[in-house]
């Protein structure tokens, strides 16, 4: 039995709206997956007047009905 990674949703905390735009543009031009959807939301923390952005990227690696590639994800935590 084979197993194929079809899609992932990655959620990031980003400091500025400009950085959100940069990350989205990089994801659009990455040839290893199709960027199917992105959502960004501004978040305000009132108790310390902090603002950040929550950015979610949905990446498609294979068609669920006809997968053609085996994808291995390697998470590195620093």
C-alpha positions, 0 to 999 in steps of 0.5 A: 500500500502506498501513501501519498501526501495530497495537501497541507495547511500551514499557519504562520504568525507574521509580524507585518502586512508587507511580510504577509505579502512577501510570503504569499508571493514566494508560495505562489512561485514555489514549483513544488506545490500548488498554492490553492488558498491563502488567508491572512487575518490581522490580530490585535492584542489589546493588553500590550498594544501588539499587532501581528498577522495570522497567515494560513497557506493551503498547499496541494501536492497531489490530485487525490484521485490520481497521485503522481508523486511521493512527498516527504515532509521534514520539519526542523525545529530550532 
